[in-house]
Amino acid sequence: MNFGPLPSVDVAGVPTDGLVLDVREDDEWTAGHVEGALHVPMSEFVARFGEVTEAVEDGRRAYVMCRVGGRSAQVTQYLLQQGIDAVNVDGGMLAWNAAGRPMAADTGTDAYVL
């Protein structure tokens, strides 16, 4: 089934109260992430899919992110196939950081993109 071009958005188009779904691995998340994002690594995505459906049950759009956009594109496609409103964030965390959007880290140090 072909859904046509994958919906995507520039980091500037992610609302401050938007549901950011980060699909990077744990070490990447720990180094730096969008504060308030939902972290479900791509490697655990199918097993933890219920967390995602809970987060979007009120019809919220999921803004899917990884480091540069490859993994998030795959997850966005999967979400769309499940009937979930999702968009891929172009450029991922590298673009987010370059745009000066706020980041948090779990290390007690300055956040960075791993």
Secondary structure, DSSP 4 states (H G I P E B T S, - for coil): ----SPPEE-GGGS-TTSEEEE-S-HHHHHH-B-TT-EE--GGGTTTTHHHHHHHTTTSPPEEEE-SSSHHHHHHHHHHHHTT--EEEETTHHHHHHHTT---B-SSSS-----
